[in-house]
Amino acid sequence: MNAPFVVALLGLGISILFAVNAVRTLKAGKDGHSRNAAVIHIAMAGMLAPLCLIVIATHLP
């Protein structure tokens, strides 16, 4: 496996983890910093995951 493929897999895993934790935080109904951070993490995961999928598709071993 080449380095971009492995890094994209790791990035996709971390992106999914951030999104799942953010959704759990939003469902818990927390206010303030936790809610703001969760919204930002969902946006970040929404931008990072498609990029990781593109890199995975273009660098398949």
Stockholm file with secondary structure:
# STOCKHOLM 1.0

chainA/1-61         MNAPFVVALLGLGISILFAVNAVRTLKAGKDGHSRNAAVIHIAMAGMLAPLCLIVIATHLP
#=GR chainA/1-61 SS CCHHHHHHHHHHHHHHHHHHHHHHHHHHTCCTHHHHHHHHHHHHHHHHHHHHHHHHHHTCC
#=GC SS_cons        CCHHHHHHHHHHHHHHHHHHHHHHHHHHTCCTHHHHHHHHHHHHHHHHHHHHHHHHHHTCC
//
